[in-house]
Amino acid sequence: MDGRGAMRRCLLFLLFFFPGVIAAQSLPVSPDLAAKSWLLIEFASGQELVSQAADERLEPASLTKLMTAYLVFKAIKEKSLKTSQMFTVSEKAWKTGGSRMFVPVNAKVKVDDLLQGMIVQSGNDASVVLAEALADSEENFAQMMNAEAKRLGMQASNFVNATGLPDPQHYTTARDLAKLAVALIRDFPEEYARYYSMKEYRYGDITQRNRNDLLFVDPTVDGVKTGHTQSAGFCLIASAKRGMRRLLSVVLGAPDESARTQESLKLLNFGFQAYEAVRLYAKDQPVSSLKVWKGASSTVKAGFPDDFILAVPKGQASNLKAELVSRQPLVAPVMPGQVVGAMRVTLHDVSYGEYPVFAIESVPVAGVFGRAIDAVRLWFNQEK
């Protein structure tokens, strides 16, 4: 992973965990949805716009397949797997119940077909074949899923299978699923664009329609995934891009298929209509130069790895204020992508969020003489 990718990961990770305190009286009234849990995210910043029970532990059903796909895409990117490779359908995969791609037992199927069968048709059989291809068994693959979940900051999730079939130890939250969906779109944009907007897929002589009805209702929606079991209810993660803005919604536990579609659309429309995106700082624009101790340079330029965009209630952008707080003492070496401060944002002089600010250049360690002088200055500075 390159340094810029690491910066993006770190920014989104920190935004999810330190979203700041929002001035409730300045915000639009959240819609009420017919669902157990929901969450709406401004994709560019990771900013949470509205939520309900976003940290409640729930069954993910087939939303689990986002993690399965993430690991397959990762293996393809790392060149340990190819979309043209073929794998044999085991008896276990063939017998797996629930939604299916209908691959015959002992048949050899390409990874590309299996991905389409898993993503578009929500095939449990395809998911198990892919899990076995990467880890020899679904049980081993579940360990990979949990390790990846931990790396992505999904603190409240545990996976025991690649499909989402019910199990008491298979659970997650709306917030964790949002982190996973954001990571998938961010880390694998080409794969996301190729697979998740497909409206149907034909394998053999069976054509199955994508269960994400929003693909047929709203042309700005380009993914993501549905899920359903009797115990989980009807679930949908959806993403829409209108103009330069992308929003991502998570709706869990809707009462029926129609409700998960309509409630997700209600949530997305709310985000686009009630909020506007404001670019506070451009990508790699120096926000400030911060003091550095024991470095070859006495300062480091600080900023953001991507355009720093916040969603603001419409008509209130002029009431935003931002203040940079340095993380001191900042001692060399300093690397690009290192968190060096925080941007405190207020709306109507009330806290609207606190966001990490990164070094956008490196500062190597100074020579022995320079380090010695700064060590003395630091000592006096701390004594004050």
VOPAGU-2260 file (C-alpha; in pm, 1 decimal, decimal comma):
REM VOPAGU-2260
SITE   aa  ch    i         X         Y         Z
SITE  MET   A    0       0,0       0,0       0,0
SITE  ASP   A    1     141,8     342,8     -97,7
SITE  GLY   A    2     173,7     634,3     143,1
SITE  ARG   A    3    -120,1     824,7      -2,7
SITE  GLY   A    4    -343,2     520,0      29,8
SITE  ALA   A    5    -237,1     486,9     392,3
SITE  MET   A    6    -323,8     851,6     450,1
SITE  ARG   A    7    -672,2     803,0     305,9
SITE  ARG   A    8    -725,5     492,3     519,4
SITE  CYS   A    9    -610,8     674,9     831,6
SITE  LEU   A   10    -828,3     979,3     761,4
SITE  LEU   A   11   -1145,2     774,0     711,4
SITE  PHE   A   12   -1062,3     550,6    1008,3
SITE  LEU   A   13   -1016,3     848,3    1239,4
SITE  LEU   A   14   -1325,2    1026,2    1111,2
SITE  PHE   A   15   -1537,8     721,8    1191,7
SITE  PHE   A   16   -1397,7     696,5    1543,6
SITE  PHE   A   17   -1371,3    1067,4    1625,2
SITE  PRO   A   18   -1662,7    1232,6    1445,1
SITE  GLY   A   19   -1683,6    1515,6    1697,4
SITE  VAL   A   20   -1983,5    1661,6    1873,9
SITE  ILE   A   21   -2246,5    1806,2    1641,5
SITE  ALA   A   22   -2457,0    2109,4    1722,9
SITE  ALA   A   23   -2794,7    1936,7    1725,9
SITE  GLN   A   24   -2993,8    2257,7    1714,7
SITE  SER   A   25   -2828,2    2351,2    1382,7
SITE  LEU   A   26   -2904,1    2024,4    1204,5
SITE  PRO   A   27   -3198,7    1920,1     988,7
SITE  VAL   A   28   -3446,6    1683,3    1151,7
SITE  SER   A   29   -3358,6    1322,5    1070,6
SITE  PRO   A   30   -3620,8    1115,8     890,5
SITE  ASP   A   31   -3782,7     833,1    1082,1
SITE  LEU   A   32   -3737,5     498,1     908,5
SITE  ALA   A   33   -3913,6     164,1     932,4
SITE  ALA   A   34   -3601,3     -31,9    1025,7
SITE  LYS   A   35   -3406,7    -152,8    1328,8
SITE  SER   A   36   -3090,9      45,0    1255,4
SITE  TRP   A   37   -2961,7     292,2     998,3
SITE  LEU   A   38   -2671,7     521,5     916,7
SITE  LEU   A   39   -2596,4     782,8     648,7
SITE  ILE   A   40   -2237,7     875,7     560,0
SITE  GLU   A   41   -2087,5    1155,3     349,5
SITE  PHE   A   42   -1836,3     944,1     159,6
SITE  ALA   A   43   -1565,9    1205,6      96,2
SITE  SER   A   44   -1515,3    1287,8     464,1
SITE  GLY   A   45   -1659,3     983,2     640,2
SITE  GLN   A   46   -1888,1    1228,4     818,6
SITE  GLU   A   47   -2197,4    1077,7     980,8
SITE  LEU   A   48   -2507,6    1276,8     887,4
SITE  VAL   A   49   -2780,3    1080,1    1067,9
SITE  SER   A   50   -2806,1     748,1    1245,9
SITE  GLN   A   51   -3028,4     531,6    1461,1
SITE  ALA   A   52   -2895,1     243,0    1672,4
SITE  ALA   A   53   -2584,3     238,6    1450,8
SITE  ASP   A   54   -2385,4      48,7    1715,4
SITE  GLU   A   55   -2648,9    -214,9    1789,0
SITE  ARG   A   56   -2521,2    -567,0    1723,1
SITE  LEU   A   57   -2729,7    -725,0    1445,2
SITE  GLU   A   58   -2714,3   -1001,7    1186,7
SITE  PRO   A   59   -2572,1    -883,1     853,8
SITE  ALA   A   60   -2729,5   -1158,2     638,5
SITE  SER   A   61   -2587,2   -1135,9     282,5
SITE  LEU   A   62   -2423,4    -800,0     353,5
SITE  THR   A   63   -2152,5   -1037,0     479,7
SITE  LYS   A   64   -2059,4   -1088,9     115,4
SITE  LEU   A   65   -1904,9    -740,4     107,6
SITE  MET   A   66   -1624,1    -876,5     323,9
SITE  THR   A   67   -1596,6   -1188,1     108,4
SITE  ALA   A   68   -1569,4    -968,8    -201,2
SITE  TYR   A   69   -1320,6    -735,1     -30,7
SITE  LEU   A   70   -1083,4   -1024,5      39,1
SITE  VAL   A   71   -1119,3   -1160,6    -314,9
SITE  PHE   A   72   -1049,9    -816,7    -465,4
SITE  LYS   A   73    -751,4    -780,5    -234,8
SITE  ALA   A   74    -610,7   -1115,1    -348,4
SITE  ILE   A   75    -656,5   -1012,4    -712,3
SITE  LYS   A   76    -480,9    -681,5    -647,9
SITE  GLU   A   77    -194,0    -861,9    -477,5
SITE  LYS   A   78    -177,6   -1102,2    -776,0
SITE  SER   A   79    -233,0   -1414,8    -568,1
SITE  LEU   A   80    -557,7   -1471,5    -756,4
SITE  LYS   A   81    -675,5   -1406,2   -1112,3
SITE  THR   A   82   -1027,5   -1350,1   -1239,4
SITE  SER   A   83    -957,4   -1606,5   -1512,2
SITE  GLN   A   84    -867,1   -1883,1   -1264,8
SITE  MET   A   85   -1108,8   -2170,7   -1233,0
SITE  PHE   A   86   -1206,2   -2350,6    -914,0
SITE  THR   A   87   -1402,1   -2667,7    -853,3
SITE  VAL   A   88   -1741,2   -2645,1    -685,3
SITE  SER   A   89   -1720,6   -2859,1    -371,2
SITE  GLU   A   90   -2010,8   -3063,1    -241,0
SITE  LYS   A   91   -2029,8   -2828,5      58,7
SITE  ALA   A   92   -2061,9   -2523,3    -165,8
SITE  TRP   A   93   -2319,0   -2697,6    -384,0
SITE  LYS   A   94   -2531,1   -2794,9     -82,6
SITE  THR   A   95   -2521,7   -2450,1      80,9
SITE  GLY   A   96   -2878,2   -2327,1     120,2
SITE  GLY   A   97   -3035,0   -1986,2      69,7
SITE  SER   A   98   -2986,0   -1772,7    -240,2
SITE  ARG   A   99   -2779,7   -1949,9    -503,2
SITE  MET   A  100   -2594,3   -1903,4    -829,6
SITE  PHE   A  101   -2677,1   -2267,4    -915,0
SITE  VAL   A  102   -2327,0   -2387,2    -997,6
SITE  PRO   A  103   -2317,8   -2767,1   -1044,8
SITE  VAL   A  104   -2118,6   -2981,1    -803,7
SITE  ASN   A  105   -1766,8   -3063,4    -931,2
SITE  ALA   A  106   -1797,8   -2802,3   -1206,8
SITE  LYS   A  107   -1501,2   -2571,4   -1268,9
SITE  VAL   A  108   -1603,5   -2205,1   -1255,5
SITE  LYS   A  109   -1403,9   -1888,3   -1323,5
SITE  VAL   A  110   -1343,5   -1641,5   -1043,1
SITE  ASP   A  111   -1503,7   -1368,8   -1255,4
SITE  ASP   A  112   -1824,5   -1573,3   -1285,2
SITE  LEU   A  113   -1819,2   -1653,7    -915,4
SITE  LEU   A  114   -1786,0   -1284,8    -828,7
SITE  GLN   A  115   -2082,6   -1195,5   -1047,2
SITE  GLY   A  116   -2281,1   -1483,6    -901,6
SITE  MET   A  117   -2201,5   -1373,0    -546,9
SITE  ILE   A  118   -2251,5    -997,9    -595,6
SITE  VAL   A  119   -2538,1    -980,9    -845,0
SITE  GLN   A  120   -2721,3   -1304,8    -763,3
SITE  SER   A  121   -2614,0   -1313,1    -395,1
SITE  GLY   A  122   -2512,4   -1675,6    -445,2
SITE  ASN   A  123   -2416,2   -1851,6    -123,0
SITE  ASP   A  124   -2270,9   -2137,0    -328,2
SITE  ALA   A  125   -2042,3   -1893,0    -512,5
SITE  SER   A  126   -1934,9   -1736,0    -182,1
SITE  VAL   A  127   -1827,8   -2072,6     -40,1
SITE  VAL   A  128   -1632,8   -2162,7    -356,0
SITE  LEU   A  129   -1443,4   -1832,8    -335,0
SITE  ALA   A  130   -1378,9   -1881,3      37,5
SITE  GLU   A  131   -1238,4   -2228,9     -25,1
SITE  ALA   A  132   -1029,3   -2097,3    -314,2
SITE  LEU   A  133    -857,6   -1842,9     -88,8
SITE  ALA   A  134    -833,2   -2034,3     238,6
SITE  ASP   A  135    -898,9   -2406,0     162,6
SITE  SER   A  136   -1202,9   -2402,6     391,1
SITE  GLU   A  137   -1480,5   -2163,8     488,7
SITE  GLU   A  138   -1369,0   -2191,1     851,3
SITE  ASN   A  139   -1018,6   -2070,3     763,4
SITE  PHE   A  140   -1168,9   -1796,2     550,0
SITE  ALA   A  141   -1374,3   -1673,4     845,9
SITE  GLN   A  142   -1048,1   -1617,9    1032,8
SITE  MET   A  143    -925,2   -1407,9     740,4
SITE  MET   A  144   -1250,3   -1211,3     750,5
SITE  ASN   A  145   -1210,1   -1131,7    1118,4
SITE  ALA   A  146    -848,1   -1027,7    1076,6
SITE  GLU   A  147    -946,3    -793,2     793,4
SITE  ALA   A  148   -1237,8    -657,1     995,7
SITE  LYS   A  149    -999,4    -572,3    1278,5
SITE  ARG   A  150    -762,4    -398,7    1037,0
SITE  LEU   A  151   -1048,9    -190,9     896,7
SITE  GLY   A  152   -1155,3     -84,3    1244,8
SITE  MET   A  153   -1471,7    -294,9    1256,8
SITE  GLN   A  154   -1458,5    -331,3    1633,2
SITE  ALA   A  155   -1806,2    -476,5    1685,1
SITE  SER   A  156   -1809,5    -749,6    1419,6
SITE  ASN   A  157   -1749,3   -1123,0    1413,7
SITE  PHE   A  158   -1777,3   -1352,1    1112,1
SITE  VAL   A  159   -1812,6   -1729,7    1109,9
SITE  ASN   A  160   -1902,7   -1783,3     743,9
SITE  ALA   A  161   -1864,0   -1625,4     399,5
SITE  THR   A  162   -2235,7   -1606,9     321,2
SITE  GLY   A  163   -2422,9   -1443,8     608,2
SITE  LEU   A  164   -2634,2   -1747,8     688,0
SITE  PRO   A  165   -2761,0   -1714,7    1048,4
SITE  ASP   A  166   -2533,1   -1803,9    1337,2
SITE  PRO   A  167   -2537,0   -1662,3    1693,0
SITE  GLN   A  168   -2167,8   -1572,8    1661,7
SITE  HIS   A  169   -2207,9   -1399,1    1324,2
SITE  TYR   A  170   -2284,7   -1031,8    1382,4
SITE  THR   A  171   -2193,9    -672,0    1305,0
SITE  THR   A  172   -2334,3    -317,0    1327,3
SITE  ALA   A  173   -2451,2     -52,3    1082,6
SITE  ARG   A  174   -2141,0     152,7    1164,9
SITE  ASP   A  175   -1904,8    -136,5    1095,9
SITE  LEU   A  176   -2081,9    -218,0     769,9
SITE  ALA   A  177   -2044,0     145,4     662,5
SITE  LYS   A  178   -1669,8     122,8     727,7
SITE  LEU   A  179   -1652,5    -193,1     518,0
SITE  ALA   A  180   -1854,4     -48,7     229,2
SITE  VAL   A  181   -1650,1     273,3     227,1
SITE  ALA   A  182   -1327,7      69,6     222,7
SITE  LEU   A  183   -1449,2    -148,1     -64,5
SITE  ILE   A  184   -1548,8     149,9    -281,9
SITE  ARG   A  185   -1231,6     341,4    -191,6
SITE  ASP   A  186    -979,8      58,3    -227,3
SITE  PHE   A  187   -1129,4    -115,0    -530,5
SITE  PRO   A  188   -1305,3     152,7    -739,7
SITE  GLU   A  189   -1274,0     -34,5   -1070,9
SITE  GLU   A  190   -1410,7    -359,0    -927,8
SITE  TYR   A  191   -1689,2    -169,5    -755,3
SITE  ALA   A  192   -1789,6       2,5   -1079,1
SITE  ARG   A  193   -1779,5    -324,7   -1273,7
SITE  TYR   A  194   -1974,5    -556,8   -1045,4
SITE  TYR   A  195   -2202,7    -365,5    -811,5
SITE  SER   A  196   -2408,0    -173,6   -1067,5
SITE  MET   A  197   -2493,7    -484,9   -1274,1
SITE  LYS   A  198   -2871,6    -523,6   -1293,4
SITE  GLU   A  199   -2872,0    -891,8   -1380,0
SITE  TYR   A  200   -2643,5   -1184,6   -1447,1
SITE  ARG   A  201   -2693,4   -1502,7   -1645,0
SITE  TYR   A  202   -2505,8   -1820,5   -1557,4
SITE  GLY   A  203   -2583,5   -2131,6   -1755,0
SITE  ASP   A  204   -2946,3   -2100,8   -1854,1
SITE  ILE   A  205   -3053,7   -1908,4   -1541,9
SITE  THR   A  206   -3082,0   -1528,1   -1539,2
SITE  GLN   A  207   -3124,3   -1361,2   -1203,2
SITE  ARG   A  208   -3206,4    -996,2   -1137,1
SITE  ASN   A  209   -3002,0    -791,7    -889,6
SITE  ARG   A  210   -3201,8    -772,6    -566,2
SITE  ASN   A  211   -3098,8    -409,6    -514,5
SITE  ASP   A  212   -3414,6    -244,7    -649,8
SITE  LEU   A  213   -3261,7     102,4    -613,5
SITE  LEU   A  214   -3053,8      27,7    -924,9
SITE  PHE   A  215   -3381,1      28,0   -1117,1
SITE  VAL   A  216   -3541,4     320,1    -931,4
SITE  ASP   A  217   -3265,0     583,2    -904,7
SITE  PRO   A  218   -3004,3     621,5   -1183,5
SITE  THR   A  219   -2759,8     784,8    -940,8
SITE  VAL   A  220   -2738,9     464,6    -732,8
SITE  ASP   A  221   -2449,3     238,6    -838,3
SITE  GLY   A  222   -2450,6     -22,0    -557,4
SITE  VAL   A  223   -2413,4    -177,0    -308,8
SITE  LYS   A  224   -2572,8    -495,6    -163,5
SITE  THR   A  225   -2889,9    -642,4     -18,8
SITE  GLY   A  226   -2934,0    -896,6     257,4
SITE  HIS   A  227   -3222,4   -1093,6     403,0
SITE  THR   A  228   -3290,6   -1373,9     644,6
SITE  GLN   A  229   -3598,3   -1425,8     857,5
SITE  SER   A  230   -3410,4   -1325,6    1171,0
SITE  ALA   A  231   -3217,0   -1031,6    1017,0
SITE  GLY   A  232   -3508,9    -881,6     827,3
SITE  PHE   A  233   -3452,5    -695,5     501,5
SITE  CYS   A  234   -3122,8    -505,0     476,1
SITE  LEU   A  235   -2960,5    -279,5     218,5
SITE  ILE   A  236   -2637,7     -84,9     185,7
SITE  ALA   A  237   -2678,8     170,7     -92,7
SITE  SER   A  238   -2452,5     430,9    -248,2
SITE  ALA   A  239   -2547,4     715,6    -479,2
SITE  LYS   A  240   -2337,5     977,6    -654,6
SITE  ARG   A  241   -2502,6    1302,8    -753,9
SITE  GLY   A  242   -2266,2    1557,2    -903,2
SITE  MET   A  243   -1940,8    1543,0    -707,1
SITE  ARG   A  244   -2104,4    1407,9    -389,6
SITE  ARG   A  245   -2134,5    1043,4    -291,9
SITE  LEU   A  246   -2349,0     930,1      -0,3
SITE  LEU   A  247   -2364,2     585,6     152,8
SITE  SER   A  248   -2661,3     453,7     349,5
SITE  VAL   A  249   -2700,7     144,2     565,0
SITE  VAL   A  250   -3051,2      19,9     651,6
SITE  LEU   A  251   -3086,4    -293,6     865,5
SITE  GLY   A  252   -3395,8    -484,5     971,6
SITE  ALA   A  253   -3662,8    -334,9     744,3
SITE  PRO   A  254   -3994,8    -525,4     751,5
SITE  ASP   A  255   -4007,1    -616,4     381,1
SITE  GLU   A  256   -3830,9    -581,9      47,2
SITE  SER   A  257   -4022,0    -270,9     -56,1
SITE  ALA   A  258   -3952,5     -98,5     275,7
SITE  ARG   A  259   -3575,3    -148,8     259,4
SITE  THR   A  260   -3576,5      13,2     -87,1
SITE  GLN   A  261   -3801,4     305,5       2,2
SITE  GLU   A  262   -3636,4     373,3     338,2
SITE  SER   A  263   -3289,3     368,4     181,9
SITE  LEU   A  264   -3404,0     610,4     -88,2
SITE  LYS   A  265   -3561,1     832,4     178,9
SITE  LEU   A  266   -3229,7     841,0     363,6
SITE  LEU   A  267   -3024,3     922,1      53,5
SITE  ASN   A  268   -3265,6    1193,3     -60,2
SITE  PHE   A  269   -3254,3    1348,3     285,6
SITE  GLY   A  270   -2874,7    1368,1     273,5
SITE  PHE   A  271   -2863,7    1527,1     -70,3
SITE  GLN   A  272   -3152,1    1768,5     -10,6
SITE  ALA   A  273   -3086,9    1881,5     346,6
SITE  TYR   A  274   -2706,6    1910,6     324,9
SITE  GLU   A  275   -2458,7    2063,0      85,2
SITE  ALA   A  276   -2091,9    1975,1      46,1
SITE  VAL   A  277   -1837,1    2245,9     124,6
SITE  ARG   A  278   -1470,7    2212,4      34,1
SITE  LEU   A  279   -1275,6    2370,1     318,0
SITE  TYR   A  280    -929,0    2280,6     188,3
SITE  ALA   A  281    -796,8    2140,8    -138,3
SITE  LYS   A  282    -593,5    1821,0    -161,1
SITE  ASP   A  283    -234,4    1877,2     -42,0
SITE  GLN   A  284    -306,5    2246,1      23,3
SITE  PRO   A  285     -91,9    2360,5     318,0
SITE  VAL   A  286    -328,8    2457,7     596,2
SITE  SER   A  287     -41,4    2576,4     811,6
SITE  SER   A  288     323,5    2517,2     892,3
SITE  LEU   A  289     371,1    2356,5    1231,2
SITE  LYS   A  290     673,1    2370,3    1461,4
SITE  VAL   A  291     901,7    2063,3    1446,5
SITE  TRP   A  292    1169,8    1982,9    1705,3
SITE  LYS   A  293    1502,0    1811,3    1629,7
SITE  GLY   A  294    1435,0    1819,8    1254,9
SITE  ALA   A  295    1638,2    1920,7     950,1
SITE  SER   A  296    1362,2    2177,8     904,5
SITE  SER   A  297    1203,5    2370,3    1189,9
SITE  THR   A  298     852,9    2342,1    1040,8
SITE  VAL   A  299     636,5    2097,7     848,6
SITE  LYS   A  300     349,4    2174,7     611,9
SITE  ALA   A  301      20,2    2030,4     729,3
SITE  GLY   A  302    -294,1    1957,6     528,0
SITE  PHE   A  303    -516,9    1681,5     391,1
SITE  PRO   A  304    -444,0    1390,2     150,7
SITE  ASP   A  305    -767,7    1457,6     -39,7
SITE  ASP   A  306   -1000,0    1752,5     -72,2
SITE  PHE   A  307   -1134,3    1814,8     277,4
SITE  ILE   A  308   -1510,0    1827,9     224,9
SITE  LEU   A  309   -1775,0    1859,5     492,2
SITE  ALA   A  310   -2150,0    1828,2     458,4
SITE  VAL   A  311   -2325,3    2131,0     604,2
SITE  PRO   A  312   -2696,2    2204,2     644,7
SITE  LYS   A  313   -2797,1    2399,2     335,8
SITE  GLY   A  314   -2746,3    2772,6     366,3
SITE  GLN   A  315   -2520,3    2749,0     671,6
SITE  ALA   A  316   -2175,0    2724,6     510,6
SITE  SER   A  317   -2091,9    3085,6     599,7
SITE  ASN   A  318   -2134,6    2998,7     968,4
SITE  LEU   A  319   -1852,6    2742,2     963,9
SITE  LYS   A  320   -1524,2    2823,0    1136,1
SITE  ALA   A  321   -1209,2    2608,9    1145,2
SITE  GLU   A  322    -914,4    2619,2    1385,1
SITE  LEU   A  323    -596,6    2411,7    1354,2
SITE  VAL   A  324    -458,7    2270,7    1678,5
SITE  SER   A  325    -101,3    2139,1    1657,3
SITE  ARG   A  326       1,7    1813,7    1821,5
SITE  GLN   A  327     302,2    1930,0    2025,3
SITE  PRO   A  328     577,9    1861,5    2084,6
SITE  LEU   A  329     615,4    1734,8    1727,6
SITE  VAL   A  330     956,1    1566,4    1710,5
SITE  ALA   A  331    1138,3    1460,0    1391,9
SITE  PRO   A  332    1135,8    1244,7    1194,4
SITE  VAL   A  333     797,1    1340,3    1049,9
SITE  MET   A  334     658,0    1136,2     760,3
SITE  PRO   A  335     394,5    1228,7     501,3
SITE  GLY   A  336      61,1    1095,5     623,4
SITE  GLN   A  337     150,9    1129,1     991,2
SITE  VAL   A  338    -118,1    1292,6    1204,1
SITE  VAL   A  339      27,9    1622,5    1324,7
SITE  GLY   A  340    -276,5    1807,6    1449,6
SITE  ALA   A  341    -652,1    1843,0    1449,9
SITE  MET   A  342    -893,0    2071,4    1269,9
SITE  ARG   A  343   -1163,7    2188,9    1508,4
SITE  VAL   A  344   -1472,0    2295,1    1316,3
SITE  THR   A  345   -1759,4    2491,4    1465,8
SITE  LEU   A  346   -2102,0    2579,3    1326,6
SITE  HIS   A  347   -2266,7    2884,7    1486,1
SITE  ASP   A  348   -1974,1    2872,8    1733,3
SITE  VAL   A  349   -2080,4    2525,7    1853,1
SITE  SER   A  350   -1857,8    2221,9    1793,7
SITE  TYR   A  351   -1931,0    2055,7    1458,6
SITE  GLY   A  352   -1645,0    1807,4    1455,8
SITE  GLU   A  353   -1274,7    1750,0    1507,9
SITE  TYR   A  354   -1075,7    1602,2    1218,5
SITE  PRO   A  355    -715,0    1482,0    1188,2
SITE  VAL   A  356    -464,5    1693,6     994,8
SITE  PHE   A  357    -165,7    1527,2     829,0
SITE  ALA   A  358     190,4    1611,8     737,9
SITE  ILE   A  359     208,1    1661,1     360,5
SITE  GLU   A  360     588,1    1652,2     349,4
SITE  SER   A  361     869,7    1478,3     531,3
SITE  VAL   A  362    1107,1    1627,5     785,2
SITE  PRO   A  363    1414,9    1412,2     852,3
SITE  VAL   A  364    1610,1    1418,0    1176,0
SITE  ALA   A  365    1859,7    1701,5    1217,1
SITE  GLY   A  366    2230,5    1650,8    1275,0
SITE  VAL   A  367    2377,2    1591,2    1619,3
SITE  PHE   A  368    2429,2    1963,9    1687,6
SITE  GLY   A  369    2076,8    2059,7    1581,6
SITE  ARG   A  370    1922,8    1782,8    1790,5
SITE  ALA   A  371    2125,0    1887,1    2094,8
SITE  ILE   A  372    2014,1    2250,8    2069,1
SITE  ASP   A  373    1649,1    2153,7    2030,0
SITE  ALA   A  374    1673,7    1907,8    2319,2
SITE  VAL   A  375    1778,0    2194,8    2545,8
SITE  ARG   A  376    1504,6    2421,8    2406,1
SITE  LEU   A  377    1246,2    2147,6    2456,0
SITE  TRP   A  378    1357,2    2101,4    2816,8
SITE  PHE   A  379    1320,9    2473,1    2889,6
SITE  ASN   A  380     990,5    2484,3    2704,4
SITE  GLN   A  381     849,9    2199,0    2915,5
SITE  GLU   A  382     977,1    2358,3    3236,1
SITE  LYS   A  383     772,0    2674,2    3172,9
